[in-house]
Amino acid sequence: MADLRAPARGEVLNIHTMLGGISPSPLLRPGNWDLQTLDGLAIELDEEFHFTRYRASTLRRPMLESLPWATTHLAHCAAYESAAARGGGRWTSPPSEKMFGPSDAVGVFDPRGSARGKQRALYDAMKDIAAANGATHLARISIYDTVDGTALGDVLYGKRTVPPAAVREAIEARVHQPRG
């Protein structure tokens, strides 16, 4: 939050409220970047648990909808929420329930849903807001993205291979270029 300007900080708190946050002053800890290159590019890799209705609602926010991954990630949310619903131990946690209240049973999205899913969506949105506001240089990819016709997840999990240059090209296509 300290790296964000006032309007961006306000948007983070608006998203927290939109997702059902119960604390007026939440303790926000989005964690480190998944990867960081030597030249300062942050890379986030989203696995199946990131693609929920909660994440879709954050990607529809005006501040985030023009990010280069927004359209594809919205499609992944629609297509793969059932995979996220098999959340097991990733459906809830004590810290996420402090932030969003108790969760429903695993896979049940109404009326309370997944506290951890909401927290994950908020933290993804925080990182996206940092990129949208020029506080960081970010590329966001997912296991469902395709590289040379192959799911990136299959490449990362060693099931298939593609040329490394193709993976690099896919990442570069997702880099947010802040307006100057």
Backbone as ProteinMPNN parsed JSONL, in Angstrom:
{"seq_chain_A": "MADLRAPARGEVLNIHTMLGGISPSPLLRPGNWDLQTLDGLAIELDEEFHFTRYRASTLRRPMLESLPWATTHLAHCAAYESAAARGGGRWTSPPSEKMFGPSDAVGVFDPRGSARGKQRALYDAMKDIAAANGATHLARISIYDTVDGTALGDVLYGKRTVPPAAVREAIEARVHQPRG", "coords_chain_A": {"N_chain_A": [[0.83, -1.19, 0.0], [2.017, 1.195, 0.667], [3.463, 1.879, -1.574], [1.631, 2.798, -3.35], [-0.298, 5.422, -4.883], [-2.722, 7.764, -3.523], [-5.388, 7.526, -4.857], [-5.181, 4.895, -5.843], [-4.756, 3.402, -3.517], [-7.218, 3.815, -2.337], [-8.814, 2.422, -4.165], [-7.995, -0.213, -3.702], [-9.038, -0.6, -1.119], [-11.738, -0.252, -1.74], [-12.181, -2.529, -3.326], [-11.705, -4.515, -1.432], [-13.918, -4.086, 0.234], [-16.001, -4.537, -1.643], [-15.676, -7.272, -2.072], [-16.612, -8.253, 0.255], [-15.233, -7.755, 2.591], [-14.621, -7.583, 6.089], [-13.309, -5.983, 7.889], [-12.647, -2.616, 8.662], [-10.1, -1.608, 8.473], [-8.108, -3.41, 7.037], [-5.436, -5.789, 7.449], [-3.114, -5.981, 5.119], [-1.359, -8.198, 3.173], [0.069, -8.933, 0.514], [2.182, -10.52, -0.372], [5.292, -11.652, -1.922], [6.502, -11.129, -5.314], [5.921, -13.639, -7.79], [8.008, -14.226, -9.569], [10.978, -12.381, -10.332], [12.726, -10.489, -12.612], [16.161, -9.703, -13.475], [16.188, -7.2, -14.601], [14.111, -5.928, -13.369], [11.472, -6.639, -13.968], [8.449, -7.8, -12.764], [6.865, -10.922, -12.433], [3.884, -12.612, -12.398], [2.471, -15.736, -11.832], [-0.404, -17.378, -12.358], [-2.195, -19.955, -10.906], [-4.674, -22.633, -10.904], [-6.377, -21.917, -8.732], [-6.765, -19.221, -8.792], [-8.783, -18.428, -10.47], [-11.723, -17.358, -10.242], [-15.096, -16.201, -9.566], [-14.703, -14.053, -7.9], [-12.195, -13.027, -8.569], [-12.79, -12.354, -11.203], [-14.56, -10.233, -10.771], [-12.816, -8.28, -9.833], [-11.181, -7.832, -12.032], [-12.894, -6.538, -13.731], [-12.999, -3.963, -12.878], [-12.718, -0.483, -13.551], [-10.075, 0.565, -13.362], [-8.507, -1.626, -13.889], [-9.349, -3.061, -16.121], [-8.139, -2.669, -18.614], [-5.675, -3.862, -18.594], [-3.113, -5.979, -20.014], [-3.623, -8.71, -19.574], [-6.196, -8.924, -18.718], [-8.589, -9.541, -20.274], [-8.141, -12.208, -21.159], [-7.762, -13.485, -18.673], [-10.28, -13.05, -17.543], [-11.815, -14.702, -19.202], [-10.681, -17.156, -18.462], [-11.563, -17.26, -15.813], [-14.299, -17.68, -16.171], [-14.271, -20.119, -17.539], [-12.847, -21.929, -15.917], [-13.601, -21.935, -13.225], [-14.674, -24.109, -11.89], [-12.481, -25.768, -11.425], [-11.083, -24.254, -9.565], [-12.909, -24.422, -7.545], [-12.494, -26.851, -6.418], [-10.966, -26.493, -4.223], [-9.925, -27.569, -1.771], [-7.536, -27.529, 0.765], [-7.003, -24.936, 0.127], [-9.193, -23.345, 0.17], [-10.022, -21.916, 2.36], [-8.733, -20.128, 5.225], [-7.38, -19.33, 8.463], [-6.311, -16.564, 8.536], [-7.573, -15.485, 6.213], [-10.244, -15.757, 6.861], [-10.41, -13.995, 8.984], [-10.309, -11.68, 7.565], [-12.477, -11.839, 5.739], [-14.579, -13.242, 6.888], [-16.304, -16.349, 7.854], [-16.047, -19.248, 5.71], [-18.025, -20.942, 3.186], [-18.731, -24.468, 2.661], [-16.201, -26.375, 0.953], [-16.091, -25.618, -2.452], [-18.609, -24.451, -2.558], [-20.098, -21.528, -3.506], [-21.981, -19.721, -2.635], [-23.889, -18.78, 0.24], [-21.674, -17.467, 1.4], [-19.208, -18.312, 0.331], [-15.744, -18.618, -0.6], [-13.378, -17.662, 1.634], [-10.591, -17.564, 1.358], [-10.357, -17.519, -1.412], [-11.449, -14.995, -1.967], [-9.587, -13.388, -0.643], [-7.299, -14.003, -2.134], [-8.062, -12.969, -4.625], [-8.213, -10.255, -3.971], [-5.511, -9.717, -3.301], [-4.261, -10.298, -5.758], [-5.445, -8.264, -7.263], [-4.382, -6.036, -5.941], [-1.693, -6.16, -6.735], [-2.047, -5.877, -9.464], [-3.109, -3.289, -9.531], [-0.893, -1.864, -8.646], [0.723, -2.155, -10.912], [-0.902, -0.933, -12.882], [-0.817, 1.663, -12.045], [1.781, 2.407, -12.366], [3.625, 1.781, -10.372], [5.012, -0.546, -10.446], [6.57, -2.801, -12.766], [4.952, -5.147, -14.545], [4.126, -8.486, -15.55], [1.554, -10.767, -16.133], [0.737, -14.096, -16.134], [-0.77, -17.316, -16.878], [-1.461, -20.749, -15.936], [-3.241, -21.688, -17.76], [-2.862, -20.33, -20.105], [-1.771, -20.441, -23.52], [1.107, -21.605, -25.254], [2.636, -21.813, -28.221], [0.488, -23.494, -28.943], [0.282, -25.143, -26.744], [-0.696, -25.776, -23.413], [0.443, -23.613, -20.921], [0.73, -24.512, -18.317], [1.156, -27.265, -18.698], [3.683, -27.156, -19.813], [5.175, -26.008, -17.725], [4.867, -27.95, -15.748], [6.309, -30.003, -16.774], [5.178, -31.766, -18.621], [4.984, -31.281, -21.319], [6.978, -29.822, -23.949], [8.191, -26.716, -25.166], [9.756, -24.285, -27.277], [12.058, -22.282, -25.45], [12.175, -19.58, -26.187], [9.618, -19.113, -27.104], [8.109, -19.166, -24.776], [9.159, -16.948, -23.49], [8.325, -14.963, -25.286], [5.547, -15.14, -24.926], [5.34, -14.255, -22.293], [6.335, -11.643, -22.564], [4.32, -10.559, -24.113], [2.421, -10.07, -22.244], [3.254, -8.023, -20.622], [2.63, -5.145, -18.823], [2.592, -1.93, -20.023], [3.058, 1.016, -18.661], [1.4, 4.15, -19.151], [3.068, 7.046, -20.208]], "CA_chain_A": [[0.0, 0.0, 0.0], [2.877, 2.376, 0.75], [3.955, 2.208, -2.907], [0.518, 3.252, -4.175], [-0.835, 6.766, -4.663], [-4.0, 7.787, -2.798], [-6.531, 6.904, -5.555], [-4.967, 3.452, -5.941], [-5.008, 2.846, -2.181], [-8.675, 3.815, -2.188], [-9.366, 1.341, -4.98], [-7.744, -1.471, -2.981], [-10.024, -0.686, -0.039], [-13.042, -0.467, -2.381], [-12.25, -3.942, -3.728], [-11.856, -5.264, -0.178], [-15.325, -3.954, 0.633], [-16.814, -5.191, -2.671], [-15.556, -8.717, -1.895], [-17.218, -8.635, 1.527], [-14.308, -7.581, 3.698], [-15.332, -7.235, 7.316], [-12.517, -5.056, 8.7], [-12.477, -1.316, 8.003], [-8.662, -1.39, 8.304], [-7.541, -4.757, 6.916], [-3.997, -6.008, 7.386], [-2.929, -6.471, 3.758], [-0.04, -8.79, 2.941], [-0.05, -9.657, -0.752], [3.304, -11.425, -0.634], [6.291, -11.295, -2.922], [6.229, -11.495, -6.699], [6.279, -15.031, -8.073], [9.346, -14.15, -10.174], [11.427, -11.028, -10.642], [13.9, -10.548, -13.468], [17.241, -8.798, -13.094], [15.89, -5.838, -15.062], [13.014, -5.35, -12.6], [10.134, -7.085, -14.352], [7.778, -8.746, -11.871], [6.027, -11.87, -13.175], [2.947, -13.375, -11.578], [1.958, -16.939, -12.47], [-1.661, -17.734, -11.707], [-2.607, -21.345, -11.004], [-6.123, -22.828, -11.001], [-7.164, -21.334, -7.639], [-6.94, -17.785, -9.018], [-9.821, -18.133, -11.465], [-13.034, -17.413, -9.602], [-15.963, -15.031, -9.744], [-14.127, -12.944, -7.137], [-11.149, -12.441, -9.411], [-13.454, -11.726, -12.347], [-15.114, -8.934, -10.365], [-11.734, -7.294, -9.735], [-10.699, -7.529, -13.383], [-13.871, -5.665, -14.381], [-12.869, -2.608, -12.336], [-12.169, 0.397, -14.591], [-8.632, 0.749, -13.246], [-7.792, -2.852, -14.256], [-9.887, -3.762, -17.281], [-7.316, -2.536, -19.823], [-4.397, -4.57, -18.459], [-3.0, -6.922, -21.138], [-4.087, -10.044, -19.214], [-7.56, -8.867, -18.175], [-9.576, -10.253, -21.098], [-7.85, -13.641, -21.097], [-8.026, -13.964, -17.316], [-11.742, -13.104, -17.379], [-12.262, -15.924, -19.873], [-10.255, -18.273, -17.614], [-12.454, -17.298, -14.646], [-15.552, -18.294, -16.602], [-14.07, -21.502, -17.987], [-12.145, -22.817, -14.991], [-13.968, -21.775, -11.821], [-14.912, -25.416, -11.275], [-11.192, -26.261, -10.927], [-10.812, -23.489, -8.334], [-13.875, -24.866, -6.53], [-11.965, -28.058, -5.767], [-9.929, -25.831, -3.444], [-9.318, -28.304, -0.658], [-6.909, -26.693, 1.78], [-6.826, -23.571, -0.364], [-10.525, -22.732, 0.145], [-10.134, -20.985, 3.479], [-7.617, -20.116, 6.17], [-7.687, -18.393, 9.557], [-6.135, -15.146, 8.178], [-8.571, -15.028, 5.242], [-11.529, -15.639, 7.556], [-10.367, -12.731, 9.729], [-10.518, -10.606, 6.605], [-13.731, -11.956, 5.0], [-15.567, -14.036, 7.599], [-16.233, -17.792, 7.601], [-16.307, -19.742, 4.354], [-18.925, -22.07, 2.964], [-18.028, -25.723, 2.385], [-15.384, -26.339, -0.258], [-16.827, -25.673, -3.71], [-19.887, -23.729, -2.472], [-19.807, -20.11, -3.654], [-23.043, -18.881, -2.056], [-23.887, -17.319, 0.295], [-20.408, -16.871, 1.862], [-18.141, -18.656, -0.599], [-14.377, -18.931, -0.184], [-12.632, -16.526, 2.191], [-9.249, -17.531, 0.758], [-10.53, -17.076, -2.799], [-11.631, -13.538, -1.942], [-8.308, -12.8, -0.273], [-6.409, -14.175, -3.289], [-8.499, -11.995, -5.636], [-7.806, -8.932, -3.497], [-4.062, -9.58, -3.421], [-3.965, -10.185, -7.192], [-5.856, -6.92, -7.673], [-3.4, -5.074, -5.419], [-0.518, -6.189, -7.604], [-2.471, -5.292, -10.739], [-3.231, -1.843, -9.322], [0.48, -1.341, -8.627], [1.162, -2.066, -12.305], [-1.726, 0.043, -13.592], [-0.442, 2.998, -11.586], [3.192, 2.651, -12.621], [4.476, 1.496, -9.219], [5.833, -1.709, -10.775], [6.547, -3.301, -14.142], [4.375, -6.46, -14.277], [3.517, -9.385, -16.529], [0.76, -11.789, -15.433], [0.45, -15.238, -17.007], [-1.475, -18.374, -16.158], [-1.264, -22.124, -16.395], [-4.177, -21.954, -18.856], [-2.411, -19.668, -21.323], [-1.13, -21.374, -24.451], [2.36, -21.235, -25.894], [2.769, -22.728, -29.36], [-0.603, -24.46, -28.904], [0.409, -25.997, -25.57], [-1.015, -25.091, -22.162], [1.641, -23.249, -20.18], [0.808, -25.411, -17.171], [1.789, -28.514, -19.132], [5.111, -26.871, -19.99], [5.776, -25.786, -16.411], [4.851, -29.198, -14.983], [7.161, -30.973, -17.443], [4.421, -32.718, -19.45], [5.222, -30.935, -22.733], [8.046, -28.848, -24.129], [8.103, -25.72, -26.233], [11.008, -23.514, -27.275], [12.096, -21.237, -24.418], [11.889, -18.269, -26.781], [8.162, -18.971, -27.202], [7.638, -18.812, -23.434], [9.555, -15.552, -23.293], [7.431, -14.14, -26.115], [4.236, -15.127, -24.271], [5.452, -13.374, -21.123], [6.495, -10.267, -23.044], [3.016, -10.087, -24.599], [1.594, -9.749, -21.07], [3.848, -6.953, -19.835], [1.887, -3.884, -18.819], [3.415, -0.756, -20.307], [2.36, 2.199, -18.148], [1.39, 5.343, -19.993], [4.013, 8.041, -19.718]], "C_chain_A": [[0.87, 1.247, 0.0], [3.38, 2.811, -0.617], [2.869, 2.78, -3.816], [0.12, 4.678, -3.842], [-2.233, 6.664, -4.067], [-5.162, 7.17, -3.58], [-6.403, 5.382, -5.655], [-5.202, 2.775, -4.594], [-6.508, 2.775, -1.921], [-9.326, 2.698, -2.976], [-9.152, -0.009, -4.313], [-8.789, -1.644, -1.881], [-11.438, -0.874, -0.587], [-13.225, -1.921, -2.785], [-12.418, -4.822, -2.492], [-13.311, -5.243, 0.268], [-16.238, -4.691, -0.341], [-16.818, -6.712, -2.489], [-16.129, -9.196, -0.559], [-16.3, -8.529, 2.724], [-15.004, -7.058, 4.936], [-14.558, -6.271, 8.206], [-12.39, -3.724, 7.977], [-11.008, -0.975, 7.744], [-7.962, -2.74, 8.182], [-6.017, -4.743, 6.91], [-3.722, -6.699, 6.047], [-1.494, -6.932, 3.556], [-0.068, -9.609, 1.654], [1.108, -10.581, -1.085], [4.222, -10.917, -1.73], [5.798, -11.649, -4.315], [6.608, -12.955, -6.89], [7.697, -15.121, -8.64], [9.696, -12.682, -10.365], [12.706, -11.152, -11.454], [14.948, -9.547, -12.994], [16.968, -7.365, -13.527], [14.628, -5.259, -14.415], [11.609, -5.738, -13.01], [9.615, -8.091, -13.329], [6.882, -9.628, -12.726], [5.172, -12.618, -12.162], [2.433, -14.542, -12.408], [0.722, -17.39, -11.697], [-2.027, -19.181, -12.008], [-4.13, -21.414, -10.914], [-6.923, -22.121, -9.914], [-7.41, -19.836, -7.804], [-8.177, -17.454, -9.845], [-11.225, -18.381, -10.924], [-13.848, -16.18, -9.954], [-15.424, -13.826, -8.992], [-13.058, -12.235, -7.967], [-11.773, -11.76, -10.62], [-13.993, -10.351, -11.963], [-14.016, -7.887, -10.217], [-11.239, -6.891, -11.117], [-11.652, -6.629, -14.162], [-13.82, -4.227, -13.859], [-12.232, -1.714, -13.397], [-10.653, 0.557, -14.543], [-7.857, -0.449, -13.802], [-8.211, -3.451, -15.592], [-9.052, -3.626, -18.553], [-5.942, -3.198, -19.701], [-4.31, -5.676, -19.509], [-3.452, -8.35, -20.833], [-5.56, -10.067, -18.826], [-8.553, -9.7, -18.981], [-9.372, -11.763, -21.019], [-8.149, -14.206, -19.717], [-9.526, -14.001, -17.015], [-12.302, -14.372, -18.023], [-11.869, -17.161, -19.048], [-11.15, -18.396, -16.376], [-13.768, -17.994, -15.003], [-15.376, -19.777, -16.91], [-13.583, -22.447, -16.892], [-12.506, -22.625, -13.519], [-14.2, -23.128, -11.148], [-13.611, -26.032, -10.761], [-10.817, -25.543, -9.636], [-11.712, -23.965, -7.207], [-13.461, -26.162, -5.849], [-10.856, -27.669, -4.796], [-9.288, -26.568, -2.31], [-8.79, -27.369, 0.406], [-6.692, -25.262, 1.36], [-8.142, -22.811, -0.417], [-10.677, -21.679, 1.241], [-8.884, -21.083, 4.333], [-7.985, -19.163, 7.305], [-7.444, -16.92, 9.186], [-7.184, -14.636, 7.187], [-9.949, -14.901, 5.89], [-11.556, -14.417, 8.466], [-10.706, -11.563, 8.818], [-11.921, -10.626, 6.001], [-14.825, -12.75, 5.712], [-15.474, -15.502, 7.216], [-16.611, -18.153, 6.166], [-17.433, -20.765, 4.357], [-18.073, -23.328, 2.795], [-17.248, -25.595, 1.07], [-16.269, -26.515, -1.491], [-18.159, -24.941, -3.709], [-19.589, -22.235, -2.482], [-20.863, -19.195, -3.04], [-23.573, -19.509, -0.788], [-22.548, -16.709, 0.698], [-19.25, -17.143, 0.913], [-16.819, -18.962, 0.074], [-13.664, -17.683, 0.337], [-11.245, -16.44, 1.556], [-9.314, -17.115, -0.703], [-10.697, -15.569, -2.891], [-10.311, -12.846, -1.612], [-7.323, -12.87, -1.452], [-6.769, -13.162, -4.379], [-8.083, -10.581, -5.243], [-6.307, -8.727, -3.681], [-3.621, -9.518, -4.882], [-4.308, -8.787, -7.686], [-4.882, -5.863, -7.161], [-2.175, -5.013, -6.316], [-0.846, -5.594, -8.971], [-2.58, -3.775, -10.636], [-1.844, -1.198, -9.277], [1.009, -1.191, -10.05], [0.4, -0.977, -13.047], [-1.345, 1.471, -13.229], [1.046, 3.28, -11.694], [4.118, 2.393, -11.451], [5.364, 0.282, -9.453], [5.642, -2.055, -12.242], [6.134, -4.77, -14.037], [3.915, -7.168, -15.534], [2.773, -10.45, -15.717], [0.382, -12.859, -16.454], [-0.277, -16.297, -16.189], [-1.161, -19.742, -16.743], [-2.17, -22.454, -17.57], [-3.795, -21.248, -20.146], [-1.744, -20.69, -22.226], [0.111, -20.75, -25.067], [2.584, -22.266, -26.987], [1.724, -23.842, -29.307], [-0.589, -25.388, -27.702], [0.08, -25.193, -24.317], [0.273, -24.833, -21.389], [1.814, -24.134, -18.948], [1.474, -26.725, -17.525], [3.296, -28.33, -19.329], [5.781, -26.765, -18.619], [5.839, -27.054, -15.57], [5.592, -30.324, -15.683], [6.44, -31.99, -18.304], [4.671, -32.517, -20.932], [6.382, -29.965, -22.795], [7.706, -27.918, -25.281], [9.426, -24.963, -26.207], [10.979, -22.428, -26.194], [11.779, -19.846, -24.96], [10.383, -18.038, -26.902], [7.56, -18.603, -25.843], [7.962, -17.354, -23.154], [8.632, -14.613, -24.062], [6.043, -14.04, -25.478], [4.246, -14.214, -23.045], [5.531, -11.923, -21.573], [5.18, -9.693, -23.571], [2.111, -9.66, -23.451], [2.183, -8.639, -20.204], [2.994, -5.704, -19.961], [2.871, -2.742, -19.014], [2.665, 0.473, -19.811], [2.448, 3.358, -19.112], [2.295, 6.392, -19.375], [3.465, 9.37, -19.522]], "O_chain_A": [[0.502, 2.256, -0.603], [3.694, 3.985, -0.812], [3.16, 3.201, -4.936], [0.183, 5.103, -2.689], [-2.853, 5.602, -4.102], [-5.88, 6.346, -3.014], [-7.399, 4.665, -5.563], [-5.783, 1.691, -4.537], [-7.006, 1.801, -1.356], [-10.289, 2.089, -2.51], [-10.037, -0.863, -4.352], [-9.36, -2.725, -1.734], [-12.25, -1.57, 0.021], [-14.304, -2.486, -2.606], [-13.197, -5.775, -2.512], [-13.867, -6.278, 0.636], [-17.153, -5.396, 0.085], [-17.835, -7.365, -2.722], [-16.134, -10.394, -0.273], [-16.554, -9.143, 3.76], [-15.874, -6.191, 4.849], [-15.108, -5.783, 9.194], [-12.057, -3.7, 6.792], [-10.708, -0.142, 6.889], [-7.293, -3.173, 9.12], [-5.393, -3.8, 6.424], [-4.06, -7.869, 5.869], [-0.545, -6.17, 3.739], [-0.211, -10.831, 1.694], [0.999, -11.367, -2.026], [3.963, -9.899, -2.372], [4.813, -12.367, -4.48], [7.517, -13.454, -6.227], [8.483, -15.981, -8.243], [8.813, -11.842, -10.539], [13.65, -11.828, -11.047], [14.649, -8.652, -12.204], [17.452, -6.421, -12.902], [14.126, -4.224, -14.854], [10.642, -5.216, -12.455], [10.258, -9.105, -13.061], [6.214, -9.141, -13.639], [5.681, -13.183, -11.194], [2.01, -14.362, -13.55], [0.808, -17.739, -10.52], [-2.155, -19.589, -13.162], [-4.8, -20.383, -10.856], [-8.071, -21.752, -10.164], [-8.176, -19.245, -7.043], [-8.574, -16.291, -9.908], [-11.82, -19.442, -11.115], [-13.343, -15.238, -10.565], [-15.661, -12.69, -9.401], [-13.027, -11.007, -8.052], [-11.32, -10.687, -11.02], [-13.893, -9.406, -12.746], [-14.269, -6.707, -10.457], [-10.912, -5.726, -11.343], [-11.252, -6.021, -15.155], [-14.539, -3.365, -14.365], [-11.299, -2.141, -14.078], [-10.014, 0.672, -15.589], [-6.683, -0.316, -14.149], [-7.484, -4.279, -16.142], [-9.244, -4.403, -19.489], [-5.13, -3.099, -20.621], [-5.334, -6.258, -19.864], [-3.648, -9.132, -21.763], [-6.118, -11.145, -18.623], [-9.291, -10.496, -18.401], [-10.332, -12.511, -20.833], [-8.725, -15.288, -19.6], [-9.99, -14.893, -16.305], [-13.164, -15.036, -17.448], [-12.649, -18.109, -18.951], [-11.46, -19.504, -15.94], [-14.283, -18.799, -14.227], [-16.237, -20.592, -16.577], [-13.876, -23.642, -16.934], [-11.783, -23.107, -12.647], [-13.944, -23.271, -9.952], [-13.63, -26.749, -9.76], [-10.288, -26.163, -8.713], [-11.324, -23.918, -6.039], [-14.021, -26.528, -4.816], [-9.918, -28.436, -4.576], [-8.178, -26.216, -1.912], [-9.519, -26.507, 0.897], [-6.237, -24.447, 2.163], [-8.198, -21.728, -0.999], [-11.374, -20.679, 1.065], [-8.08, -22.004, 4.181], [-8.821, -18.279, 7.119], [-8.294, -16.085, 9.492], [-7.638, -13.497, 7.295], [-10.734, -14.033, 5.51], [-12.625, -13.854, 8.699], [-11.312, -10.58, 9.246], [-12.506, -9.568, 5.769], [-15.913, -12.907, 5.159], [-14.671, -15.874, 6.36], [-17.385, -17.456, 5.509], [-17.749, -21.369, 5.382], [-16.844, -23.258, 2.787], [-17.604, -24.804, 0.197], [-17.085, -27.434, -1.563], [-18.787, -24.819, -4.761], [-18.915, -21.725, -1.588], [-20.637, -17.989, -2.941], [-23.698, -20.733, -0.754], [-22.291, -15.548, 0.38], [-18.397, -16.277, 0.718], [-16.78, -19.497, 1.182], [-13.38, -16.759, -0.426], [-10.778, -15.343, 1.25], [-8.416, -16.425, -1.186], [-10.149, -14.935, -3.793], [-9.96, -11.839, -2.227], [-6.605, -11.909, -1.726], [-5.882, -12.564, -4.987], [-7.652, -9.799, -6.091], [-5.879, -7.679, -4.164], [-2.705, -8.766, -5.216], [-3.545, -8.192, -8.446], [-4.586, -4.899, -7.867], [-1.677, -3.929, -6.62], [-0.026, -4.894, -9.565], [-2.184, -3.059, -11.556], [-1.649, -0.106, -9.811], [1.675, -0.203, -10.361], [1.003, -0.181, -13.766], [-1.536, 2.387, -14.029], [1.526, 4.286, -11.171], [5.294, 2.749, -11.518], [6.355, 0.092, -8.748], [4.666, -1.644, -12.871], [6.891, -5.572, -13.491], [3.387, -6.551, -16.46], [3.301, -10.971, -14.735], [-0.209, -12.569, -17.494], [-0.387, -16.19, -14.967], [-0.674, -19.876, -17.865], [-1.901, -23.404, -18.305], [-4.366, -21.55, -21.194], [-1.211, -21.692, -21.749], [0.163, -19.555, -25.357], [2.708, -23.459, -26.707], [2.033, -24.999, -29.592], [-1.377, -26.332, -27.647], [0.527, -24.055, -24.175], [1.096, -25.733, -21.224], [2.941, -24.468, -18.581], [2.269, -27.25, -16.746], [4.083, -29.233, -19.048], [6.83, -27.365, -18.387], [6.758, -27.221, -14.768], [5.522, -31.474, -15.25], [7.04, -32.995, -18.686], [4.583, -33.462, -21.716], [6.73, -29.349, -21.787], [7.024, -28.294, -26.235], [10.141, -25.004, -25.206], [9.974, -21.732, -26.046], [11.18, -19.028, -24.263], [9.92, -16.901, -26.814], [6.612, -17.82, -25.771], [7.124, -16.614, -22.637], [8.211, -13.583, -23.537], [5.431, -12.972, -25.491], [3.282, -13.492, -22.79], [4.852, -11.065, -21.01], [4.948, -8.487, -23.489], [1.127, -8.955, -23.674], [1.641, -8.35, -19.138], [2.676, -5.261, -21.064], [3.847, -2.604, -18.276], [1.73, 0.93, -20.47], [3.45, 3.528, -19.807], [2.286, 6.599, -18.162], [4.185, 10.28, -19.111]]}, "name": "protein", "num_of_chains": 1, "seq": "MADLRAPARGEVLNIHTMLGGISPSPLLRPGNWDLQTLDGLAIELDEEFHFTRYRASTLRRPMLESLPWATTHLAHCAAYESAAARGGGRWTSPPSEKMFGPSDAVGVFDPRGSARGKQRALYDAMKDIAAANGATHLARISIYDTVDGTALGDVLYGKRTVPPAAVREAIEARVHQPRG"}
